[in-house]
Amino acid sequence: MRILEQAGHLPGLPAEAVGRRVVEHRAWGETVGVALPDLREDQAKALCGHVRARARETLRRMETVRIVEAIDRASACLLDRAHPLRRKAEALLPVVTGYDRETVRLGLTSYLKTFRRPQLLRFLAEDFSNPGVLDGFQPAVKGGFVRARGPDLLLHVWAGNVPALPLWSLVSGLLVKAGTIGKLASAEPLTAGWFAHLIAETDPELGECLAVTWWKGGAGGTEATFLAQADCVMAYGGNETLTALRAKVPVTTRFLPHGHRIGFAMIAREALDSRRAGTLARLAAQDIVRYEQQGCYAPQMLFVERGGPVAPDEFARHLAHGLAALASRHPRRRLDPGEAASIAAWRSAHEMRALDGEATLLGDPADPWSVVLLDAATGLSPSGLNRSVAVVAVDALADVPALVAPHRAYLQSAGIAAAPATLFRLAEDLAAVGLTRIAALGRMTAPEAGWHHDGRFSLLDLVTMTEIEASAEAAAEGFAPYAD
C-alpha cells in the first residue's frame, strides 16, 4: 500500500503554484510517499517576505501568553489519540522513520507533554526572571528598563529522523516572537508541518508568522536565498555539515549550531545490589532502545563501578537481558548498509580485544543488540549505535571524568545512578570537563522542559536586549509637561 502525504506549511503561497518532490519511505511492509515543497527562488523570497512582514505586523504585538495558549492547544491535539493528525502520525511515522509503532506512540506522547502550558511557562521562567520583557520594557534590577526582542526572521535547519524533534527549536522561536521558517529533514519531514497547521488552525494570525519548507541541502538555489534573508540561523546536523553551512551564512547573521554529541552513563557501587541492579539495567536499556541511540542524549558507554554486590560483568548480563526483552516489544528498525557496517566494524574491533582477554561480547551477531564488557578502564568512544553499547568496569567512578575529557567538544548528557554525595561530587568533576546535562537512568532521552541545550539558553540566545538606562529615564523627567 502506498500513501502520499504533503509536507510543509507555506502561508502566502498559492498551493497550486508550489512544486513538489516526492520521496518514498519504506518500512514494516508499507510505503509512504512524502511530497516535499520544492520552491523556486522567487517563491523562497516571497515566503521570507511574507513571514517577516506578518511577524512585524502581528506577532510583535501579541502577548506571550497568547502564543503559549496556541502552542498548548496544538500540542493537546497531537496528544489526543483520537485526533485525525495524531492518528495519521501513529500510522505514517513508523513507516517514514523505521521505528516501531509502539516506540513512536510512546515517544510522541512523552515529547509533546513538554509543550503544554505549565511546561512552556517553566520554559520561559528558566531563561527570563521576568518573561514580561518579551512583551514590553520592564524595570531592570540595576535601574532603568529592559526589553527582549527575537529576530524578525529565524531560520531553522533541522536534521535527523527522531519524530517531532524539530518542535523544540520551532517553539523556542515562537516564544520569542520571531518570524519562523523551518527547513525539514528528509528523514522525518512530517511532524513540523503538522504542528504548524495546528498552530494556524488554533490562531490563524500566528500561523501566518510560521512556515515549514524544504530544499536539497548543499545544492545552492533556494538555500542561498533563505540564508541571506535570515537574521538568525539555528542549525542541527553533523559537524562537517554545520561547518559547510556556517561558511555560507553572512557574517552579520547570528549562527547557532548544534552538532553531534555522545552520551554515557555511570553506575555507582552503592546502586549495584541484587534488588536495584536489574531495574537500573532495564532503565539503561530503555535509553539505548528509544530511537536507536540516534539522538544526542542516548548512552553509548556505561561505566560501572567495582566493589558492589553486583559486579560489572553481572550488570552487563542484566543489560543484555533487558535489551533482548525490549527487542520483542520494540523491534529494531531495518538498518541501511552503512549502519549495518558500522555495527559490524564495532563488533569486529571488540572481537579482536576479546582474543587478548580484554573484552567479552554478549549476544550473537544476528541479535538486534550488542553488548561488550570491557574489564579495564577505557576511554569514552562511540558505539556502532542502533542498540550497541559497551559496559566498562572501573575501580572508581571518580576516574571517569578523565576518561571522557578527551571528547570534551562532544560531551552533553550523562545518566548517573549514585547516592547524593557521589552525584554532586561527580557533577562538579564532569562539569569541569564540559558535560552540560545529568539525568537519571531511563530519562536520558527525555530532557526536562527548559533544559539548557548544549549548556546554552534556548530562548536567551535568540533575543537581543534593549535597555533604557536610568540616566535616560531621569533626563526624560526634565522634558515632561509637569517639569516646568
C-alpha positions as CSV (number, residue, x, y, z in Angstrom):
1,M,0.0,0.0,0.0
2,R,1.3,3.5,-0.9
3,I,0.2,6.6,0.9
4,L,1.0,10.1,-0.4
5,E,1.3,12.9,2.2
6,Q,2.1,16.5,1.6
7,A,4.7,18.1,3.9
8,G,5.3,21.6,5.0
9,H,3.3,24.8,5.8
10,L,3.6,27.7,3.3
11,P,1.4,30.7,4.2
12,G,1.2,33.3,1.5
13,L,2.0,30.9,-1.4
14,P,-0.8,29.5,-3.5
15,A,-0.8,25.8,-3.1
16,E,-1.3,25.1,-6.8
17,A,1.9,27.1,-7.6
18,V,4.2,25.1,-5.3
19,G,6.3,22.4,-6.9
20,R,6.7,19.1,-5.1
21,R,9.4,16.5,-5.0
22,V,8.1,13.1,-3.9
23,V,10.4,11.0,-1.7
24,E,9.3,7.4,-0.8
25,H,9.9,5.8,2.6
26,R,9.5,2.1,3.1
27,A,9.3,0.1,6.4
28,W,7.2,-2.6,8.0
29,G,5.9,-3.7,4.6
30,E,4.4,-0.3,3.8
31,T,5.3,2.6,1.6
32,V,4.7,6.3,2.3
33,G,5.4,8.9,-0.4
34,V,6.1,12.4,1.1
35,A,5.6,15.4,-1.3
36,L,8.3,17.9,-0.1
37,P,7.9,21.5,-1.1
38,D,10.3,22.4,-3.9
39,L,10.3,26.2,-4.2
40,R,11.7,28.5,-6.9
41,E,14.0,31.3,-5.8
42,D,11.2,33.9,-6.2
43,Q,8.9,31.8,-4.1
44,A,11.6,31.5,-1.4
45,K,12.0,35.3,-1.3
46,A,8.2,35.8,-1.2
47,L,7.9,33.3,1.7
48,C,10.6,35.1,3.6
49,G,9.0,38.4,3.0
50,H,5.6,37.2,4.0
51,V,6.7,35.7,7.3
52,R,8.9,38.7,8.1
53,A,6.1,41.2,7.4
54,R,3.5,39.2,9.4
55,A,5.8,38.9,12.3
56,R,6.4,42.6,12.4
57,E,2.7,43.5,11.9
58,T,1.1,41.0,14.2
59,L,3.5,38.7,16.2
60,R,5.3,41.6,17.8
61,R,2.0,42.9,19.2
62,M,0.9,39.5,20.6
63,E,1.2,38.9,24.3
64,T,3.4,35.9,25.1
65,V,0.5,34.3,27.0
66,R,-1.5,34.1,23.7
67,I,1.4,32.4,22.0
68,V,1.7,29.9,24.9
69,E,-2.0,29.1,24.6
70,A,-1.8,28.5,20.9
71,I,1.2,26.1,21.3
72,D,-0.6,24.4,24.2
73,R,-3.7,23.8,22.1
74,A,-1.7,22.5,19.2
75,S,0.1,20.1,21.5
76,A,-3.1,19.0,23.0
77,C,-4.4,18.0,19.6
78,L,-1.4,15.8,18.9
79,L,-1.6,14.3,22.3
80,D,-5.2,13.3,21.7
81,R,-5.1,9.8,20.2
82,A,-8.5,10.3,18.6
83,H,-7.4,13.4,16.8
84,P,-7.0,12.9,13.0
85,L,-3.5,14.2,12.9
86,R,-2.4,12.1,15.9
87,R,-3.9,9.0,14.1
88,K,-2.0,10.0,11.0
89,A,1.2,10.4,12.9
90,E,0.9,7.0,14.5
91,A,0.2,5.4,11.1
92,L,2.8,7.2,9.0
93,L,5.8,8.0,11.2
94,P,6.7,4.3,11.8
95,V,7.0,3.9,8.0
96,V,8.8,7.2,7.4
97,T,11.3,6.8,10.3
98,G,11.5,3.0,10.5
99,Y,10.9,3.0,14.3
100,D,8.3,0.5,15.6
101,R,4.8,1.8,16.2
102,E,5.0,1.4,20.0
103,T,8.2,3.5,20.1
104,V,6.6,6.2,18.0
105,R,3.4,6.2,20.1
106,L,5.2,6.4,23.5
107,G,7.9,8.8,22.2
108,L,5.3,11.3,20.8
109,T,3.3,11.4,24.0
110,S,6.4,11.8,26.2
111,Y,7.9,14.5,24.0
112,L,4.7,16.5,23.3
113,K,3.9,16.8,27.0
114,T,7.0,19.1,27.1
115,F,4.9,21.7,25.2
116,R,1.9,22.0,27.4
117,R,1.1,25.3,29.1
118,P,2.7,24.6,32.5
119,Q,5.9,23.4,30.9
120,L,6.0,26.4,28.5
121,L,5.7,28.8,31.4
122,R,8.5,27.0,33.1
123,F,10.5,27.2,29.9
124,L,10.0,31.0,29.9
125,A,10.8,31.4,33.6
126,E,14.1,29.4,33.2
127,D,15.5,32.0,30.8
128,F,13.8,35.2,31.9
129,S,13.4,36.2,35.5
130,N,10.5,38.4,34.2
131,P,9.1,37.0,30.9
132,G,7.2,40.3,30.5
133,V,10.4,41.6,28.8
134,L,9.1,39.8,25.7
135,D,6.0,42.0,25.7
136,G,7.5,45.4,26.6
137,F,10.0,47.3,28.7
138,Q,10.2,46.1,32.3
139,P,12.1,47.5,35.3
140,A,15.7,46.4,35.5
141,V,17.3,45.5,38.8
142,K,20.2,47.8,38.2
143,G,17.8,50.7,37.3
144,G,16.2,51.7,34.1
145,F,14.2,49.4,31.9
146,V,14.9,46.4,29.6
147,R,13.1,44.7,26.7
148,A,13.9,41.5,24.8
149,R,13.2,41.0,21.0
150,G,13.6,37.9,18.9
151,P,14.9,38.1,15.3
152,D,12.5,39.3,12.6
153,L,13.3,36.1,10.7
154,L,14.7,33.0,12.4
155,L,15.7,30.1,10.1
156,H,15.8,26.5,11.5
157,V,17.8,23.9,9.6
158,W,16.7,20.5,11.0
159,A,18.3,17.1,10.8
160,G,17.7,13.5,11.9
161,N,14.9,11.1,11.9
162,V,13.7,11.3,15.5
163,P,9.9,12.1,15.3
164,A,8.9,15.6,16.4
165,L,12.4,16.7,17.4
166,P,12.2,20.0,15.4
167,L,9.4,21.2,17.6
168,W,11.9,22.2,20.3
169,S,13.5,25.0,18.3
170,L,10.3,25.8,16.5
171,V,8.5,26.5,19.8
172,S,11.6,28.5,21.0
173,G,11.3,30.8,18.0
174,L,7.6,31.4,18.5
175,L,8.0,32.1,22.3
176,V,10.5,35.0,21.5
177,K,8.1,36.3,18.8
178,A,10.4,35.5,15.9
179,G,9.1,35.1,12.4
180,T,10.0,31.5,11.8
181,I,10.9,29.4,8.8
182,G,12.0,25.7,9.3
183,K,13.8,23.5,6.8
184,L,12.5,19.9,7.0
185,A,14.8,17.0,7.5
186,S,14.2,14.5,4.7
187,A,14.4,11.6,7.2
188,E,11.4,13.0,9.2
189,P,9.6,15.6,7.1
190,L,6.1,15.5,8.6
191,T,5.7,16.4,12.2
192,A,6.8,20.0,12.0
193,G,4.4,20.8,9.2
194,W,1.5,19.1,11.0
195,F,2.3,21.2,14.1
196,A,2.4,24.4,12.1
197,H,-1.0,23.6,10.6
198,L,-2.4,23.1,14.1
199,I,-0.9,26.4,15.2
200,A,-2.6,28.1,12.2
201,E,-6.0,26.4,13.0
202,T,-5.9,27.5,16.6
203,D,-4.5,31.0,15.9
204,P,-4.6,32.0,12.2
205,E,-2.6,35.2,12.7
206,L,0.2,33.3,14.4
207,G,0.1,30.6,11.7
208,E,0.9,33.4,9.1
209,C,4.2,34.0,11.0
210,L,5.4,30.5,10.7
211,A,6.5,28.5,7.6
212,V,7.9,25.0,7.1
213,T,9.6,24.1,3.8
214,W,12.4,22.0,2.3
215,W,15.3,22.3,0.0
216,K,18.1,20.0,-1.0
217,G,21.0,20.8,1.3
218,G,24.2,21.9,-0.2
219,A,22.8,22.3,-3.6
220,G,22.7,26.1,-3.8
221,G,19.5,27.5,-5.2
222,T,16.9,28.5,-2.6
223,E,19.3,27.6,0.3
224,A,21.3,30.7,-0.5
225,T,18.1,32.8,-0.6
226,F,16.9,31.6,2.8
227,L,20.4,32.0,4.4
228,A,20.7,35.6,3.0
229,Q,17.2,36.6,4.3
230,A,17.5,35.2,7.8
231,D,18.6,37.3,10.8
232,C,19.5,34.2,12.8
233,V,20.1,30.6,11.7
234,M,19.7,27.7,14.2
235,A,21.1,24.5,12.6
236,Y,21.4,20.9,13.5
237,G,23.4,18.1,12.0
238,G,26.9,16.6,11.6
239,N,29.9,18.8,12.3
240,E,31.0,18.7,8.7
241,T,27.6,19.7,7.5
242,L,27.5,22.6,10.0
243,T,30.9,23.8,9.1
244,A,29.9,23.9,5.5
245,L,26.7,25.7,6.3
246,R,28.5,28.3,8.6
247,A,30.7,29.3,5.6
248,K,27.5,30.2,3.6
249,V,25.9,32.3,6.4
250,P,26.5,36.0,6.1
251,V,29.0,37.2,8.7
252,T,26.4,39.6,10.2
253,T,23.9,36.8,10.7
254,R,23.8,35.0,14.1
255,F,24.6,31.3,13.7
256,L,23.6,28.8,16.4
257,P,24.9,25.3,15.6
258,H,24.0,22.1,17.4
259,G,26.3,19.3,16.2
260,H,27.0,15.7,17.1
261,R,27.2,14.7,20.8
262,I,28.0,11.5,22.7
263,G,26.2,10.3,25.8
264,F,27.3,7.9,28.5
265,A,26.1,6.5,31.9
266,M,27.7,5.9,35.3
267,I,26.5,3.4,37.9
268,A,28.0,3.6,41.4
269,R,28.7,0.6,43.6
270,E,26.0,1.7,46.1
271,A,23.4,1.3,43.4
272,L,24.5,-2.2,42.5
273,D,22.7,-4.5,44.9
274,S,20.6,-7.5,43.9
275,R,17.3,-5.5,44.3
276,R,18.2,-2.5,42.2
277,A,20.7,-3.6,39.6
278,G,18.2,-5.4,37.3
279,T,15.9,-2.3,37.4
280,L,18.8,0.0,36.6
281,A,19.8,-2.2,33.7
282,R,16.3,-2.2,32.3
283,L,16.2,1.6,32.6
284,A,19.5,1.9,30.8
285,A,18.2,-0.5,28.1
286,Q,15.2,1.9,27.5
287,D,17.6,4.8,27.0
288,I,19.5,2.7,24.5
289,V,16.5,1.3,22.6
290,R,14.5,4.6,22.4
291,Y,15.1,5.9,18.9
292,E,18.1,3.5,18.5
293,Q,20.7,5.9,20.0
294,Q,20.1,8.4,17.2
295,G,19.6,11.3,19.5
296,C,22.4,13.1,21.2
297,Y,21.2,12.0,24.6
298,A,21.4,8.2,24.4
299,P,24.2,6.4,26.2
300,Q,26.9,4.7,24.1
301,M,29.0,3.6,27.1
302,L,28.2,2.6,30.6
303,F,30.9,3.0,33.3
304,V,30.1,0.5,36.1
305,E,32.0,0.7,39.5
306,R,33.5,-2.3,41.0
307,G,33.0,-3.2,44.7
308,G,29.2,-3.5,44.8
309,P,27.2,-6.7,45.5
310,V,26.6,-6.9,41.7
311,A,29.8,-6.9,39.7
312,P,30.1,-5.1,36.3
313,D,30.1,-8.4,34.4
314,E,26.8,-9.4,36.1
315,F,25.4,-5.9,35.3
316,A,26.3,-6.3,31.7
317,R,24.3,-9.6,31.6
318,H,21.4,-7.8,33.1
319,L,21.7,-5.1,30.4
320,A,21.9,-7.8,27.7
321,H,18.8,-9.4,29.1
322,G,17.0,-6.1,29.2
323,L,17.8,-5.3,25.6
324,A,16.7,-8.8,24.5
325,A,13.4,-8.4,26.3
326,L,12.8,-5.0,24.7
327,A,13.5,-6.4,21.2
328,S,10.3,-8.3,21.2
329,R,8.2,-5.3,22.2
330,H,10.2,-2.7,20.2
331,P,11.7,-4.4,17.1
332,R,14.8,-2.7,15.9
333,R,14.2,-0.7,12.7
334,R,15.7,-2.0,9.5
335,L,19.3,-0.8,9.1
336,D,20.7,0.6,5.9
337,P,24.0,-0.9,4.7
338,G,26.1,1.9,6.3
339,E,24.5,1.4,9.7
340,A,24.9,-2.4,9.5
341,A,28.6,-1.9,8.5
342,S,29.1,0.4,11.4
343,I,27.9,-2.2,13.9
344,A,29.9,-4.9,12.3
345,A,33.1,-2.8,12.5
346,W,32.4,-2.0,16.1
347,R,31.9,-5.7,17.0
348,S,34.9,-6.7,15.0
349,A,37.2,-4.3,16.9
350,H,36.0,-5.7,20.2
351,E,36.3,-9.3,19.0
352,M,40.0,-8.6,18.5
353,R,40.2,-7.3,22.1
354,A,38.4,-10.4,23.2
355,L,41.1,-12.6,21.8
356,D,43.5,-10.8,24.1
357,G,41.2,-11.3,27.1
358,E,40.4,-7.6,27.3
359,A,36.7,-7.8,26.3
360,T,33.7,-10.1,26.5
361,L,31.0,-9.9,23.8
362,L,27.5,-10.8,24.9
363,G,24.9,-11.9,22.4
364,D,25.2,-13.2,18.8
365,P,25.9,-11.1,15.8
366,A,22.5,-11.9,14.5
367,D,20.8,-10.4,17.6
368,P,19.3,-6.9,17.2
369,W,21.5,-5.6,20.0
370,S,25.2,-5.8,21.0
371,V,26.8,-5.5,24.5
372,V,30.5,-5.7,25.1
373,L,32.1,-5.8,28.6
374,L,35.5,-4.2,28.9
375,D,37.3,-5.3,32.0
376,A,39.9,-2.5,32.1
377,A,39.2,1.2,32.4
378,T,38.7,2.5,28.8
379,G,38.3,6.0,27.4
380,L,35.0,7.1,26.0
381,S,34.4,6.1,22.4
382,P,31.4,6.0,20.1
383,S,29.5,2.7,19.7
384,G,28.1,1.3,16.5
385,L,24.7,2.8,17.5
386,N,21.4,1.0,16.9
387,R,21.5,-0.8,20.3
388,S,25.2,-1.4,20.5
389,V,26.8,-0.4,23.9
390,A,30.0,-1.0,25.9
391,V,30.0,-1.7,29.7
392,V,33.3,-0.5,31.2
393,A,34.4,-1.8,34.6
394,V,36.1,0.9,36.7
395,D,37.6,0.8,40.1
396,A,36.1,4.2,41.0
397,L,33.7,6.5,39.2
398,A,36.0,9.3,40.2
399,D,38.2,8.1,37.4
400,V,35.6,8.6,34.7
401,P,35.9,12.4,34.1
402,A,39.5,11.8,33.0
403,L,38.3,9.0,30.7
404,V,35.7,11.2,28.9
405,A,37.7,14.5,29.0
406,P,39.4,14.0,25.6
407,H,35.9,14.2,24.0
408,R,35.1,17.5,25.7
409,A,33.8,19.1,22.5
410,Y,31.2,16.3,22.1
411,L,30.0,15.8,25.6
412,Q,26.4,16.6,26.5
413,S,24.4,14.1,28.6
414,A,25.2,11.6,31.2
415,G,22.9,9.3,33.2
416,I,24.0,8.7,36.8
417,A,22.8,6.2,39.4
418,A,24.6,7.2,42.7
419,A,23.9,8.4,46.2
420,P,23.5,12.2,46.6
421,A,27.0,12.9,47.9
422,T,28.5,10.9,45.0
423,L,26.2,12.5,42.5
424,F,27.2,16.1,43.4
425,R,30.9,15.3,43.6
426,L,30.8,13.7,40.1
427,A,28.7,16.5,38.8
428,E,31.4,19.0,39.7
429,D,34.1,17.0,38.0
430,L,32.0,16.3,34.9
431,A,31.1,20.0,34.5
432,A,34.8,20.8,34.6
433,V,35.4,18.6,31.5
434,G,32.5,20.0,29.5
435,L,29.4,17.9,30.4
436,T,26.2,20.0,30.3
437,R,23.4,17.7,31.4
438,I,23.0,14.9,34.1
439,A,19.9,12.8,34.2
440,A,18.6,9.7,35.9
441,L,18.8,6.4,34.0
442,G,15.7,5.9,32.0
443,R,15.4,9.7,31.5
444,M,18.4,10.3,29.4
445,T,16.4,10.6,26.2
446,A,13.7,12.8,27.7
447,P,15.1,16.2,28.7
448,E,13.1,18.4,31.0
449,A,11.2,21.5,29.9
450,G,13.6,24.4,29.9
451,W,16.8,22.4,29.9
452,H,19.9,24.2,28.6
453,H,20.6,22.6,25.3
454,D,24.4,22.1,25.0
455,G,24.8,24.2,28.1
456,R,23.2,27.3,26.4
457,F,19.9,29.2,26.8
458,S,17.2,28.0,24.5
459,L,15.5,31.4,24.5
460,L,18.0,34.0,25.7
461,D,20.4,33.1,22.9
462,L,17.7,34.1,20.4
463,V,16.9,37.6,21.7
464,T,18.5,41.0,21.6
465,M,18.2,43.1,24.7
466,T,17.4,46.8,24.5
467,E,18.0,48.9,27.6
468,I,16.7,52.3,28.7
469,E,19.4,53.3,31.1
470,A,18.4,55.1,34.3
471,S,20.2,58.2,33.1
472,A,17.8,58.4,30.1
473,E,14.8,57.9,32.3
474,A,16.0,60.6,34.7
475,A,16.8,63.0,31.8
476,A,13.3,62.5,30.3
477,E,11.8,63.8,33.5
478,G,13.2,67.2,32.7
479,F,11.2,67.4,29.5
480,A,7.8,66.3,30.9
481,P,4.9,68.8,30.8
482,Y,4.9,68.8,34.6
483,A,8.6,69.7,34.8
484,D,8.1,73.5,34.4
